[in-house]
Amino acid sequence: MAKWVFVSLLLILQTAVFATEPITPIPQKIPYNTLKAAVGKKLFFDPILSKDYTVACITCHDFQFGGADPRVFSIGVDRQNGRMQSPTVFNAVFNFTQFWNGRAKNLLEQASGPMHNPLEMGMTTPQIEQRVNASASYRKLFRTISGRSHITIGDIAEVISEYEKTLITPNGKFDRFLRGEGQLDTKEEEGYALFKRLGCASCHNGVNVGSNSFQKFGVIVPRVWNSSTDDRYALTNRESDKNVFKVPTLRNIALTAPYFHNGSASNLKEAITAMSYHNLGIQMSNRDIDLIIAFLNTLTGELPIKAITP
């Protein structure tokens, strides 16, 4: 708990220091338990947590694609397609909630969700615990953490979420610019100014350039609602929550195509065109789109090489 008080204070301090800008730099490091993270990393890459041993966390959060899935929908156990585009796991520790509709309040709650989802890993809690407890190597590793001989689903979720804290991508070009350690080129600077002037920064702000609020997709020009979509309405049953999602992070956005909850935009130009039309009520010129893309490219950060190497 004390570590996370420290992280919260650090983010508050950063917000104060960079108060003149809507975006704040990613911290260059955050505290985490190295022993738990090491065990969590092993499980992140291990298909032992899926019913047919075909899916691991890394399957849907490919580090070569910014910690996201290059497929429109991920493929789970029994070759089933998911319903939502898998968001990036990079910098997820800074999200104010997890999943597109915010049904998990933190990484700890999120970690066990895919294991129990019948379209993803398709396991039950007893099956998960039986699998991991049957492994002598995992029993040994967890014993060093908890001192107990029996591994629970809570133990498993805890170490995976601890590992996910290591998946931060600081020191992108824009972070260095904010810290006064470098400059943007002319196109990047114009793109950032346009990003703010058009109002993009009203939703995409803070340390994760998003992921800190819920917003309707289609606030100006409505979009057709899909009843099978896991939006806020799926949780609240409020009409006003149809097509309302957690605002996605724009960190490493150049790496994480396709875009949106349904993967309907295959590249950044399509995504910007759709967002500017449906949420800003404008049709942007190709020049302005190119300027925004130039800015978005500066949000690609340094990959945590030690953390993502098996």
N, C-alpha and C positions, 0 to 999 in steps of 0.2 A: 504493500500500500504506500509506503514512504517513497518508493521509486516513482510511483505514478503521480504522487503529489509533486515530485520534482519535475516530471515531464509537463504536468499542467502549468506549473509556475514558469517553466522555460517557454512554453508556447505563449503564455500571457505576456511575458517580458518581451518576446519577439514581436508580438502584436503592437506593444507600446512603442518599441524602437522603430518599427516600420509602419507607423500609423498613417503616414501620408500615402501609402500604397495599399491597394486592396488585397495584394498577395504578399505572403511572408515566406522567407526561405525555409526549406526543410532543415531541421536540426542535423548537424553532421554526425551525431550519434545520440542514442537514447539508451537508458539502462535496461538490461534484461538479465535473466538468470542463464548463464552460459551452459550449465549442465542440462537444465531442462530443454533449452533450445537445441542442444546437440541431439537429444533423444527425439525431440519433435521433428528435426530435420530428417532423421532416419525414417520416421513414420510418414512424413510428407511424400517421400519418394517410394514408399512401400505399398503395393497393391493388396497387402494382407487385409486392409480395411474394407475391401469390396467383396461382394458376394461371390463373384466368379473369378476373382483375382486378376481382373483386367484393368481396373481403374485405381489410380492413386491421385492424391491431391495435385501432383505435378501434371497429370493428364489434362486437366482443364485450366491450369495456370502455368502455361508454357513460358519459361524464362526467356526464350528466344523471341517471344512476341510480347515483351513488356509485362510478363506475369499474367497475361490474359489468354484467351483461346482464339486462334485465327479462324476457327469454324464459326458459322452463324450460331449454331447450338452445339453444345458438347455432347459427346456420345458416352452414355453410361453403361451399366451392366446390361447384359443381354442385348447389346447394340441398340439400346433405346436412345432416342433423341430427347434432350432436355427442352424446356419451354422458354428459357431466358438465356441471353448471351452472358457468358461467364465474365465478370468484371476482373480487373487486375487485382492481384494480391499484393503488389508493390505499394507501399505506403498505406495499406489498409488500416494500420494501427492508428492513423490520424483521422479516419472516418468517424463521424458522430454516431452512426449506426451501421449495421452490416446488411448485406443483400439489397437488391434494388428497392424493395418495399420497406426496408428497415425493421424486419421482423426479429433480428438479433441485435441486442443493444451493444455488444462488444465482440471482440475476437474470440473470447472464451465461449460465448453462446454460439457463435457462427461455426466454430470448428467441428462440432458434432452434427451440424445440419446435413451436410452432404452424405455423411455415413448412413443416415437414416432415410434419406430421400430414395424412394423406390426407382426413380429415373436416373439416379446418380450411382451410389454405391450399394444401395439396396440391402442394408444390414439392420438388425435389431441390436439393442443394447446387450442382451445375453450373448448373441453371436459374436459381437465385437470383443467383448471381454473374454469369451472362451478362446477365441483365436489368439489374442495377444498373450493371454496367460499360458497358452500351450507352448509358447516360444521361450526356451531357456535363456536366450540372449536378451530378450525384452524383460523377462523377470529380473535378470541380473541388473540391467540398466535402471529399471524403475526402483529396485530396492535401494540403489545408491541415492535416489532422490527422496523417497518417502520412508524408507526403512521398513516397508511392508512387503509381504510376499505376494499379496493379491493386487492386481491392477484393475482399476475401475474406469468406466467411461469418462469420469471427471478427470482422472489422471491423464488419460489420453488427450482429451481436449485441451487440458492445461499446457502440456508440452508442445502441442502443435501450435497453439496460439502464442506461446513464448517464442517459438521459432519464427513465426510470422512477424514478430517485432523486429527481427533482424533484417527484414526485407524492405529497407528504406533506400531511397535513391537521391542523396543530397548532391550538392555542388554542380547542378546543371548550370548552363550559361546564364539563365535568368536569375538563379540564386546568387551567382557570383556578381551579377549586375546589381542586385538589391543590396548586397553587402559592400558595394563600392570596390569590388576586385576586378572589374572588367566592364566593357561597354557593349551595347547592342549595336549592330550595324544599322544602316538607315532604314532598310525594309523592316527589320525586326522592331525597331523603335516606332516606326509608323504603324505597324501592325498592333503593337501594344496600346498605343494611343487610340487607335480605332476600336480595339477591344473594350476599352474603358468608355469611349464616347458613345458607342452603340448600346451600351448597357449589359454587355456579356458578363462584366465583372460583378454585376449585382447578384448573380447566382454562382458564378465561378470565381471564388475568392478564398482567402485564408491560406493556410499552409498547403492544403491539398488542391487548391484551385478548384474547389467544389467539394462534394461529399460532406457538406455541413448544413444541408437543408433539404426539404422536399419541395418539388415544384411540379406544376402540370406541364406535360409535353403537349403543346397546342394551346397555350394560354390566349393567344391572339387569333390564330386560325386553327380551329379545333381539328383534331385527328380522330379517325374512326377508332372506337374502343373495341378491344378484343377481350371477350369474357374469360379466356384462358390465361390471360396475362396476370402475373403476380405483381400487381400494382398496390397502392395503398388501399384501394377499394376492397381488395381480396382480404384485407385485415379488418377494415372498419365498417364496410358495407354502407359508407356514406357516398351519395351520388357525387359530391364535390371531389371525392378522392379517385374518381376514374381517371386513368392516365396520369396519375401523380406518382412520381418516383423520387428516389434519392438522386440529387444532382450528381452525376458522375465526376470523378476527378479528371482533370486534364493533364495531370502529371504523366509524362512518357506517352502522351496521346499519339504521337507519330508512330509508335510501335504497336498499338493495340487494336488495329482494325480487325473485324468490322465494328461499327459503332451503334450505339443505342441499345436499349433493353432487348430488342428483337433482331439486332444485327442487320438492320435494313439499309444502313449506309456503308458502302464498301470502302470508301476512302474519305479523307478529310474534306475534300471539296463538296462531296455529297452531303456530309454531315453538317457543314457550315451552311450550305444552301437550305437544307431542311430546317435547321434551327432558326436561321434568320427569318425565314418565311413564317413558320408556325409560332415562334415565340417572340419575335420582334416585329413581325408584320411588314417586313421589307424584303425586297429582292436585291441582293448584293451584286455588284459588278465583279467580273473576273479579277480585276485589279485588286479590289478590296479583299476578295477571298484569298488571293495570293499573299497579301500583306498579313492577314490573320494567320495563315499557315506558317509564314516566316516566324511570327511570334511564337506560335505553338511549338515549333521545333526547338525553341530555346528551353522548353520545359522538360526535355529529356535529360535525366540525371545520370549519375555514376551508378552502375550496377554493383550490388554487393557481392563481388566475385567469390569470396570465401564462403558466403552463405548459400550461394546458388550452385556451387560445384559439388556434385554427389561425392 
